[in-house]
Amino acid sequence: MKIQLLLSVLGGMSLLLLLIIRLRLPAFIALLIAAIVTALMAGMETGQIIETVQKGMGSTLGFVATVVGLGAIFGGILEKTGGAEKIATSLLNFFGEKKAPLALLLTGFMVGIPVFFDVGFIILFPMLPAVHQKTKKSLVFYAIPLLAGLAVTHAFIPPTPGPIAVADILGANLGMVIVVGVLAGLPAAYTSGLLYGKYIGNKIDIQIPHAPEPVARKSELHTGLVFAILLLPIALILMSTVAKTVYKNENAVTAAIQLLGHPFSALILANILAWYVLGRNYGFSTRQLTEISSKSMQPAGVIILVTGAGGVLKQVLVDTGAGKMIAEAMQDAGLSIIVFSFLAATIVRVLQGSATVAMITAAGLVAPLLASYQLNAVEVAALVTSIASGATMLSHLNDSGFWLVKEFLHLSEKQGLQTWTIASSILGLTGFVMSCLIFWVG
């Protein structure tokens, strides 16, 4: 029986990679096929397979679809109203030219909270030539810190879709994931963005002759408003987590805090404020904001479906008993669950390119193992960041993000590997080390 379960898992994972890498099937379809084939190879009856698919999809999307949808609309409004650009300009003005790399890292870190990685880079890219034009330093010197900041929040810190999906699949406390994500993510951004960015920026000199013209906006946004609206949902979620931890007995006050601090409520409030304060108050019509909201949902739809399919894979491993078998084998071999989570995400990431698919696939493999371990909230959150670290590793020629960076910075393939591939690997390794420390201390 154990051999059959092992072969079913290996067969399902091999098929998943074949469908994505060789046949170029969408990740959503590939994950569903791989999950069903895994169930068939494990000997599950066809009727039970359908029930498992429905259960895995429904239990995952009930939370993830709502949060990712709300987060996408919030990010779209922040982008189109100029809020993201305002954050970048404010931080650059505050830190000055000498500390521009730090300012760009923090800009990426903050803008990456509501905005997807590639969208954030495209929005903020005009800041790079502008600073580069003043200092004449290589464009790489400024680009790597910005990219590191964007990548960290994209993979490590809710309410971005990746960590939201992984946290839900693993059953992690979202507030704790934010705390651990910051603790693991900031050192990762520092080593990859500032330290390696400075080193490689002095090695590869990329010059752009003219800085692009700044984008005209309807009117100037108030900096404090943008920062307050951006940080509101995270602050509310953290307040809810603290209230649950400190006050064991629920009363009217703690109940209100937990309601406001639930991701649904926190993001609804952030969206309402963004809609009226950044949108209507600065000259955007209701029709324009509706169009922005609708368009922002398009990339979110793909992530929602892929996450649901990852939930199906997790459910198959639970219902077939394959998850329990893998956990027992790991314990017998002395392999820590946090190491397994990192390796699983890294392997999928390197082979097929997408960080989101790597995170969701690894979460689907790790979730069924949790029943065999007695983990607290901190340890589960560290597993989320460990998976995020593996999914960030080795961005290379099969990753769309690699080509985005290469083209915008006018790099050759070799220079792309020397810059962003190595920087993303340093980010992933640092994040993993920090995740392990938090896991073992927690």
C-alpha positions in Angstrom: 0.0 0.0 0.0 2.8 2.4 0.9 4.6 1.7 -2.4 1.3 2.4 -4.3 0.8 5.7 -2.5 4.4 6.7 -3.1 4.2 6.0 -6.8 0.9 7.9 -7.0 2.5 11.0 -5.5 5.6 10.8 -7.7 3.4 10.0 -10.7 1.1 13.0 -10.0 4.0 15.4 -9.5 5.8 14.2 -12.6 2.6 14.6 -14.6 2.0 18.1 -13.3 5.5 19.3 -14.4 5.1 17.6 -17.7 1.8 19.3 -18.4 3.1 22.7 -17.5 6.6 22.6 -18.9 6.3 20.5 -22.0 2.6 20.8 -23.0 2.2 24.4 -21.7 -1.2 23.7 -20.2 -2.6 26.4 -17.9 -1.6 25.7 -14.3 -5.2 25.4 -13.2 -6.0 22.6 -15.6 -2.6 20.9 -15.0 -3.1 20.9 -11.2 -6.6 19.4 -11.5 -5.4 16.6 -13.8 -2.4 15.8 -11.6 -4.7 15.6 -8.5 -7.2 13.3 -10.2 -4.4 11.0 -11.6 -2.8 10.9 -8.2 -6.2 9.8 -6.7 -6.7 7.2 -9.4 -3.2 5.7 -9.0 -3.7 5.6 -5.2 -6.8 3.5 -5.7 -9.5 6.0 -4.8 -13.0 5.2 -6.2 -14.2 7.6 -9.0 -17.2 8.8 -7.0 -15.0 9.7 -4.1 -12.6 11.5 -6.4 -15.3 13.9 -7.5 -16.3 14.6 -3.9 -12.7 15.2 -3.0 -12.3 17.7 -5.9 -15.4 19.6 -4.8 -14.4 19.6 -1.2 -10.8 20.7 -1.9 -11.9 23.5 -4.2 -14.7 24.7 -2.1 -12.9 24.7 1.3 -10.0 26.7 -0.2 -11.8 29.3 -2.3 -14.3 30.3 0.4 -11.6 32.4 2.0 -9.0 32.9 -0.7 -11.3 34.1 -3.5 -12.8 36.9 -1.3 -9.4 38.1 0.0 -7.6 38.0 -3.3 -10.5 39.7 -5.1 -10.7 42.5 -2.5 -6.9 42.8 -2.6 -6.8 43.1 -6.3 -9.3 45.9 -6.4 -7.5 47.7 -3.7 -4.2 47.4 -5.5 -5.8 48.5 -8.8 -7.2 51.7 -7.3 -3.9 52.5 -5.6 -2.1 52.0 -8.9 -4.3 54.0 -11.2 -4.9 56.9 -8.8 -1.1 57.4 -8.5 -0.9 56.2 -4.8 1.9 53.8 -5.5 3.9 56.4 -7.3 3.3 58.9 -4.5 4.8 56.4 -2.0 7.9 56.1 -4.1 8.4 59.8 -4.6 7.9 60.5 -0.9 10.4 57.9 0.2 13.0 59.1 -2.3 12.6 62.7 -1.2 12.8 61.7 2.5 16.0 59.5 2.2 17.8 61.6 -0.5 20.0 60.5 -3.3 22.7 58.9 -1.2 20.2 56.5 0.4 18.1 56.0 -2.7 18.7 52.2 -2.8 17.2 52.0 0.7 14.3 54.2 -0.3 13.6 52.1 -3.4 13.7 48.9 -1.3 11.2 50.3 1.2 9.1 51.6 -1.8 9.0 48.1 -3.3 8.2 46.6 0.1 5.2 48.8 0.7 3.9 49.0 -2.9 4.2 45.2 -3.1 1.6 44.8 -0.4 -1.4 45.6 -2.5 0.1 45.4 -6.1 1.3 42.4 -8.0 5.1 42.1 -8.5 5.2 42.7 -12.2 2.6 45.5 -12.1 4.5 47.2 -9.2 7.8 47.1 -11.1 6.2 48.6 -14.2 4.6 51.4 -12.2 7.7 52.3 -10.3 10.3 51.8 -13.1 10.2 55.5 -14.1 11.7 56.3 -10.7 14.9 54.3 -11.6 16.1 56.3 -14.6 15.2 59.5 -12.8 17.6 58.7 -9.9 20.1 57.1 -12.3 20.2 60.3 -14.4 21.2 62.4 -11.3 23.9 60.1 -10.0 25.1 58.4 -13.2 25.4 55.1 -11.3 24.4 51.9 -13.0 20.6 51.3 -13.4 21.2 47.9 -11.8 22.4 49.7 -8.6 18.9 51.0 -8.0 16.8 48.3 -9.7 17.8 45.3 -7.5 16.8 47.0 -4.2 13.4 47.9 -5.7 12.9 44.3 -7.1 13.9 42.8 -3.8 11.4 44.9 -1.9 8.6 44.0 -4.3 9.5 40.3 -4.3 9.6 40.0 -0.5 6.1 41.4 0.0 4.8 39.5 -3.1 5.8 36.2 -1.6 6.1 36.7 2.2 3.4 39.1 3.5 -0.4 39.0 3.3 -2.7 40.3 1.9 -0.8 39.5 -1.4 -2.3 36.4 -3.0 0.7 33.9 -2.6 1.0 34.0 1.2 -2.8 34.3 1.5 -3.2 31.1 -0.4 -0.5 29.2 1.4 -1.7 30.4 4.8 -5.2 29.2 4.0 -4.1 25.8 2.8 -1.9 25.3 5.8 -4.4 26.8 8.2 -2.0 29.4 9.5 -3.0 32.5 11.5 -2.9 35.4 9.1 -1.7 38.0 11.6 1.1 35.7 12.7 2.1 35.2 9.0 2.4 39.0 8.6 4.7 39.2 11.6 6.9 36.2 10.6 6.8 37.4 7.0 8.2 40.8 8.0 10.8 39.2 10.3 12.0 36.8 7.6 11.4 39.2 4.7 13.3 42.3 5.7 16.7 40.6 6.2 16.1 38.8 2.9 15.4 42.1 1.1 18.5 43.6 2.8 21.0 41.0 1.8 19.7 40.6 -1.8 18.6 44.1 -2.5 21.1 46.4 -0.7 24.2 44.2 -0.2 24.1 42.2 -3.5 22.5 45.1 -5.3 25.4 47.4 -4.4 28.0 44.7 -5.4 26.5 43.8 -8.8 25.6 47.4 -9.5 29.3 48.3 -9.4 30.1 45.4 -11.7 27.5 45.8 -14.4 27.2 49.3 -15.7 23.8 49.9 -17.4 23.2 53.4 -18.6 19.9 54.9 -20.0 20.4 58.1 -21.9 17.2 59.9 -21.1 14.8 59.6 -18.1 11.2 59.1 -19.1 8.7 61.9 -18.6 6.7 61.7 -15.4 3.1 60.6 -15.7 0.6 63.5 -15.4 -2.0 63.0 -12.6 -5.4 64.7 -12.1 -4.1 66.3 -8.8 -1.5 65.8 -6.2 -2.3 63.1 -3.6 -1.7 63.7 0.1 1.2 61.5 1.2 -0.3 60.8 4.7 -3.6 59.6 3.2 -1.9 57.2 0.9 0.3 55.7 3.6 -2.6 55.5 6.1 -4.9 53.7 3.6 -2.2 51.3 2.5 -1.3 50.2 6.0 -4.9 50.2 7.4 -5.7 46.5 6.5 -2.4 45.2 7.9 -2.8 47.2 11.1 -6.4 45.9 11.6 -5.4 42.3 11.0 -2.5 42.6 13.4 -4.8 44.1 16.1 -7.1 41.2 15.7 -4.2 38.7 16.2 -3.0 40.6 19.3 -6.5 40.7 20.8 -6.9 36.9 20.3 -3.5 36.2 21.9 -3.8 38.6 24.9 -7.5 38.4 25.7 -8.6 34.8 26.0 -12.2 35.6 27.1 -14.1 37.4 24.4 -16.1 40.5 25.2 -17.8 43.3 23.2 -14.5 45.1 22.6 -12.5 42.1 21.5 -15.4 40.9 19.4 -15.5 44.3 17.6 -11.7 44.2 17.1 -11.8 40.7 15.7 -14.6 41.6 13.3 -12.8 44.7 12.0 -9.5 42.8 11.9 -10.8 39.9 9.9 -9.2 40.1 6.4 -12.7 40.5 4.8 -13.6 43.5 6.9 -10.1 45.1 6.8 -9.9 44.9 3.0 -13.5 46.1 2.5 -12.7 49.2 4.7 -9.5 49.8 2.8 -11.3 49.5 -0.5 -14.0 52.0 0.5 -11.4 54.5 1.7 -9.4 54.1 -1.5 -12.5 54.4 -3.7 -13.7 57.7 -2.1 -10.5 59.3 -0.6 -8.0 58.5 -3.4 -10.5 58.1 -6.2 -13.6 60.3 -6.0 -11.9 63.0 -3.9 -9.2 63.4 -6.5 -11.3 63.7 -9.6 -12.0 60.0 -10.7 -15.6 59.3 -11.7 -17.5 56.4 -10.5 -17.4 54.9 -14.0 -13.6 55.2 -14.1 -13.2 53.5 -10.7 -15.6 50.7 -11.7 -13.5 50.1 -14.8 -10.3 50.1 -12.8 -11.9 47.6 -10.3 -13.1 45.3 -13.2 -9.7 45.3 -14.9 -7.8 44.6 -11.7 -9.8 41.4 -11.2 -8.5 39.8 -14.4 -5.1 38.7 -13.1 -6.6 37.8 -9.7 -9.0 35.4 -11.4 -6.1 33.2 -12.6 -4.6 33.1 -9.1 -7.9 32.3 -7.5 -8.5 29.3 -9.8 -4.9 28.0 -9.4 -5.2 28.3 -5.6 -8.4 26.3 -5.7 -6.7 23.6 -7.8 -3.9 23.5 -5.2 -6.6 22.9 -2.5 -7.8 19.9 -4.6 -4.3 18.5 -4.7 -4.0 18.9 -0.9 -7.4 17.2 -0.3 -6.4 14.2 -2.5 -3.2 13.7 -0.5 -5.3 13.9 2.7 -8.1 11.6 1.6 -5.8 8.9 0.1 -3.5 8.8 3.1 -0.5 9.8 1.0 0.2 12.9 3.2 0.4 10.9 6.4 2.7 8.4 4.7 5.0 11.2 3.5 5.1 12.6 7.0 6.0 9.2 8.6 8.7 8.7 6.0 10.2 12.2 6.7 10.2 11.5 10.4 11.9 8.2 9.9 14.5 9.8 7.7 15.0 12.7 10.2 14.0 15.3 7.6 12.5 18.4 9.2 9.1 19.6 7.8 10.5 23.1 7.3 13.3 21.8 5.1 10.9 19.7 3.1 8.6 22.7 2.6 11.5 24.8 1.2 12.9 22.0 -1.0 9.4 21.2 -2.4 8.8 24.9 -3.4 12.3 25.3 -4.8 12.1 22.3 -7.0 8.7 23.2 -8.5 9.9 26.8 -8.9 13.1 26.0 -10.7 11.4 23.5 -13.0 8.3 25.5 -14.1 9.1 29.1 -13.3 6.0 30.5 -11.6 6.4 31.5 -8.0 2.7 31.3 -7.3 2.3 27.8 -8.7 5.4 26.7 -6.7 3.9 28.1 -3.5 0.5 26.5 -4.0 1.9 23.1 -5.1 4.3 23.0 -2.1 1.5 24.0 0.3 -0.6 21.2 -1.1 2.2 18.8 -0.3 2.9 20.1 3.1 -0.6 20.6 4.5 -1.4 16.9 4.9 1.7 16.4 6.9 0.7 18.9 9.7 -1.6 16.3 11.4 1.5 14.3 12.3 3.2 17.3 13.9 2.3 19.3 17.0 3.0 22.8 15.6 2.1 26.2 17.2 1.0 29.3 15.3 4.5 30.7 15.0 5.9 27.4 13.5 3.1 27.1 11.0 3.7 30.8 9.9 7.4 29.9 9.5 6.4 27.1 7.2 4.5 29.7 5.1 7.6 31.9 4.8 9.8 28.8 4.1 7.6 27.9 1.2 7.7 31.5 0.0 11.5 31.4 0.2 11.7 28.3 -1.9 9.3 29.8 -4.5 11.4 32.9 -4.8 14.6 31.0 -5.6 16.4 31.0 -8.9 14.2 33.2 -11.1 15.6 32.3 -14.6 14.7 31.9 -18.2 11.4 30.0 -17.6 10.1 32.8 -15.3 8.1 35.7 -16.9 9.5 38.0 -14.1 13.1 37.3 -15.3 12.2 38.5 -18.8 10.4 41.6 -17.5 13.5 42.6 -15.5 15.8 41.8 -18.4 13.9 43.9 -21.0 13.2 46.9 -18.8 16.9 47.1 -17.6 18.2 46.4 -21.1 20.2 43.4 -19.9 21.6 40.5 -21.9 20.5 36.9 -20.8 23.9 36.5 -19.1 23.5 39.8 -17.2 19.9 38.8 -16.3 21.3 35.7 -14.7 24.1 37.6 -13.0 21.7 40.2 -11.5 18.1 39.1 -10.8 18.7 35.3 -10.8 21.4 35.5 -8.2 19.6 38.3 -6.2 16.4 36.2 -6.1 18.4 33.2 -4.8 20.1 35.2 -2.1 16.6 36.5 -1.1 15.2 32.9 -1.0 18.2 31.5 1.0 18.1 34.3 3.5 14.4 34.0 3.9 14.8 30.2 4.5 17.5 30.7 7.1 15.3 33.3 8.9 12.3 31.0 8.7 14.3 28.1 10.2 15.5 30.3 13.1 11.9 31.4 13.8 10.6 27.9 13.5 13.1 26.5 15.9 12.8 29.4 18.4 9.0 29.5 18.1 
